[in-house]
Amino acid sequence: MLLHKGCYRARLAAGPADVAAAQALRTLCFRTGAADCDAYDAACMHVLVEEARTGSLVCCFRLLLLESGAELGRSYSAQFYDLEGLRAFRGRMAELGRFCIHPDQHSADILRVAWGAVTALVDAKDVQMLFGCSSFAGTSAAEYLDTFAMLKHRHLAPPCWLPGVKAPDVFRFAAGLRPRPDPKLAMLRMPPLLRTYLVMGGWVSDHAVVDARMNTLHVFTGLEIAAIPAARKRRLRAAAG
């Protein structure tokens, strides 16, 4: 058990049945039709967030540990982004992927418990950078223009870490974005996972990848653990305690 807070608990998958349950939830959330499973599943730790009383699965994600940026070629994200700049990162890294919450579940405590579990694993494994693909539902950029404009103006990666374009179908933030995005609309359309990354000091790529198989747009997202504000770290560790 990673943690138990209020109505929810988080734990690592104990075997193939747990991984299959996570894959089933991913299939439901991402609406992939065919079962959402891939070769990366075997290399990852899978975390399940469950309703404590019933054991119902309400959220899941997976983590892939890398010893340094030199191992980024093993990551899921490396299929879609040129991560050459990040290969110089010397600390341990973890790729957070396939994060999803059951569409019928709306409690904010689920996200809090999930981040508490992430924090517990980051601390236990001495992770220095968390990264992954933050997904937007659908493959049309039109409804996310305010969000993408805000990301471009406020949250781009440092030049030394900025991912390059690799995927064949991308939406570049330099093209067609509003010079003055509507902040309320931008936040409304921003996925909760990405919003949490950003309040902790995270950053994103300068383009979104159009992923037709997963029916999403996604942006590369990075978070250097050392850059998280001290007050935020205390809250995260309190949630993980």
C-alpha positions in Angstrom: 0.0 0.0 0.0 1.4 3.4 -1.0 -1.1 5.4 1.0 -4.7 5.5 2.2 -6.4 8.9 2.6 -10.1 9.3 3.3 -12.2 7.3 0.9 -9.3 6.3 -1.4 -6.2 4.2 -1.3 -3.3 3.9 -3.8 -1.2 0.8 -4.3 1.2 -0.8 -6.8 -0.2 -3.5 -9.1 0.4 -6.9 -7.5 0.2 -9.0 -10.6 -1.2 -9.5 -14.1 -4.8 -9.1 -13.0 -4.1 -5.7 -11.6 -2.3 -4.6 -14.8 -5.2 -5.9 -16.9 -7.7 -3.9 -14.7 -5.6 -0.7 -15.3 -5.5 -1.4 -19.0 -9.3 -1.8 -19.1 -9.7 1.6 -17.3 -7.3 3.1 -19.8 -9.3 1.7 -22.7 -12.4 3.2 -21.3 -10.9 6.6 -20.6 -9.0 7.0 -23.9 -11.7 5.3 -26.0 -9.2 3.4 -28.0 -11.6 0.7 -29.0 -9.0 -2.1 -28.9 -7.5 -2.8 -25.5 -4.9 -0.2 -24.5 -1.8 -2.2 -23.9 1.7 -1.9 -25.3 5.3 -3.1 -24.8 6.0 -0.3 -22.2 3.6 -1.9 -19.7 6.1 -4.7 -18.9 8.8 -2.2 -18.0 6.7 0.1 -15.8 5.4 0.2 -12.3 1.6 0.4 -12.3 -0.3 2.4 -9.7 -4.0 1.8 -8.9 -6.1 4.2 -7.0 -9.2 2.5 -5.5 -12.2 3.3 -3.5 -11.3 2.0 -0.1 -14.7 0.6 0.8 -15.5 -1.2 -2.4 -12.1 -1.8 -4.0 -13.4 -0.2 -7.2 -10.6 1.1 -9.5 -11.1 4.9 -10.0 -7.7 6.0 -11.3 -4.4 4.5 -12.6 -1.1 5.5 -14.1 2.3 3.9 -14.8 5.8 5.0 -14.0 9.0 4.1 -15.9 12.2 4.7 -14.0 15.4 5.8 -15.9 18.8 6.2 -14.3 19.5 9.4 -16.3 18.7 11.3 -19.5 21.0 8.9 -21.3 18.2 6.3 -21.1 15.5 8.5 -22.6 15.4 6.3 -25.7 13.6 3.7 -23.6 10.7 6.0 -22.8 7.2 6.2 -24.4 7.7 9.9 -25.0 10.8 9.4 -27.1 8.6 8.0 -29.9 7.0 11.4 -30.4 9.6 14.1 -29.3 13.2 14.8 -30.0 14.7 14.6 -26.5 18.3 15.2 -27.4 18.7 18.2 -25.1 17.4 16.2 -22.1 19.9 13.4 -22.6 22.3 15.6 -20.7 20.2 15.4 -17.5 22.3 13.4 -15.0 19.7 12.6 -12.3 17.3 9.8 -12.1 14.1 10.4 -14.1 10.6 8.9 -14.1 8.1 8.9 -16.9 4.5 9.3 -15.7 2.2 7.9 -18.3 -1.4 6.7 -19.1 -2.8 8.7 -16.2 -6.6 8.5 -16.2 -9.5 8.9 -13.9 -12.8 6.9 -14.4 -15.2 9.2 -16.3 -17.9 8.6 -13.7 -15.7 9.8 -10.8 -15.4 13.5 -10.0 -13.9 13.7 -6.5 -10.9 16.0 -6.3 -9.6 13.7 -3.6 -8.8 11.1 -6.3 -6.2 13.4 -7.9 -4.8 14.3 -4.5 -4.3 10.7 -3.6 -2.8 10.0 -7.0 -0.3 12.8 -6.6 0.4 11.6 -3.1 1.3 8.2 -4.6 3.5 9.9 -7.2 5.3 11.8 -4.4 5.9 8.7 -2.3 7.5 6.9 -5.3 9.5 10.0 -6.4 11.0 10.2 -2.9 11.5 6.5 -2.5 13.3 6.2 -5.8 15.3 9.5 -5.6 13.7 10.8 -8.8 15.1 14.2 -9.9 12.9 14.8 -12.9 9.3 13.7 -13.7 8.1 13.8 -17.3 5.6 12.5 -19.7 2.9 13.3 -22.2 0.0 15.4 -20.9 -3.1 14.6 -23.0 -6.0 16.7 -24.2 -9.1 14.8 -25.4 -9.6 14.7 -29.1 -7.3 15.6 -32.0 -8.6 19.0 -32.9 -6.5 21.9 -31.6 -9.3 24.5 -32.2 -10.9 24.2 -28.8 -7.6 24.5 -27.0 -6.2 27.6 -28.6 -6.4 29.7 -25.5 -4.7 26.9 -23.5 -1.9 26.4 -26.0 -1.4 30.2 -26.1 -1.1 30.3 -22.3 1.4 27.4 -22.4 3.4 29.2 -25.1 3.5 32.5 -23.2 4.1 31.3 -19.7 5.2 27.7 -19.5 7.7 26.7 -22.3 10.6 24.5 -21.3 14.0 26.1 -20.8 15.9 26.2 -24.1 18.4 23.6 -22.9 15.6 21.1 -22.3 13.1 22.1 -25.0 12.0 19.0 -27.0 12.2 19.1 -30.7 9.6 18.0 -33.3 9.8 14.4 -34.2 6.2 13.2 -34.8 4.8 13.6 -38.3 1.6 15.4 -37.2 2.0 18.3 -34.8 0.4 21.6 -33.9 3.1 24.2 -33.4 2.4 26.9 -30.8 4.0 29.5 -33.0 1.2 29.2 -35.5 -2.3 30.6 -35.2 -2.4 31.3 -31.5 -4.1 34.2 -29.9 -1.7 37.0 -28.7 -3.9 37.5 -25.6 -5.5 34.2 -24.5 -8.5 34.2 -22.2 -7.1 33.0 -18.9 -10.4 31.5 -17.6 -11.0 29.6 -20.8 -7.4 28.5 -20.9 -7.6 27.0 -17.4 -11.0 25.5 -18.1 -9.7 23.5 -21.1 -6.5 22.5 -19.4 -6.3 18.8 -18.2 -6.1 18.6 -14.4 -2.9 16.6 -14.5 -1.2 19.3 -16.6 -2.6 22.0 -14.4 -1.0 20.3 -11.4 2.4 20.0 -13.1 2.4 23.7 -13.9 1.6 24.9 -10.4 4.6 23.0 -9.2 6.9 24.7 -11.8 6.5 22.3 -14.7 7.1 23.2 -18.3 6.0 22.0 -21.7 7.1 21.5 -25.3 6.4 24.2 -27.9 4.1 22.0 -29.9 1.4 19.4 -29.4 1.5 16.0 -31.0 -1.6 14.7 -32.7 -2.0 11.1 -31.6 -4.8 9.6 -33.7 -4.4 6.1 -32.1 -5.1 7.4 -28.6 -7.5 10.1 -29.9 -5.6 12.8 -28.1 -3.4 15.8 -28.5 -0.5 15.8 -26.1 2.4 18.0 -25.0 5.6 16.9 -23.5 5.7 17.9 -19.9 8.7 18.1 -17.5 9.1 18.9 -13.9 12.5 19.2 -12.1 11.9 18.1 -8.5 14.4 20.6 -7.2 12.4 23.4 -8.7 9.1 22.6 -6.8 8.4 25.4 -4.3 9.1 24.4 -0.7 5.6 25.0 0.4 4.2 22.8 -2.4 6.7 20.0 -1.5 5.5 20.1 2.1 1.8 19.7 1.0 2.7 16.9 -1.4 4.6 15.0 1.3 1.8 15.6 3.8 -0.5 14.0 1.2 1.9 11.1 0.8 2.4 10.6 4.6 
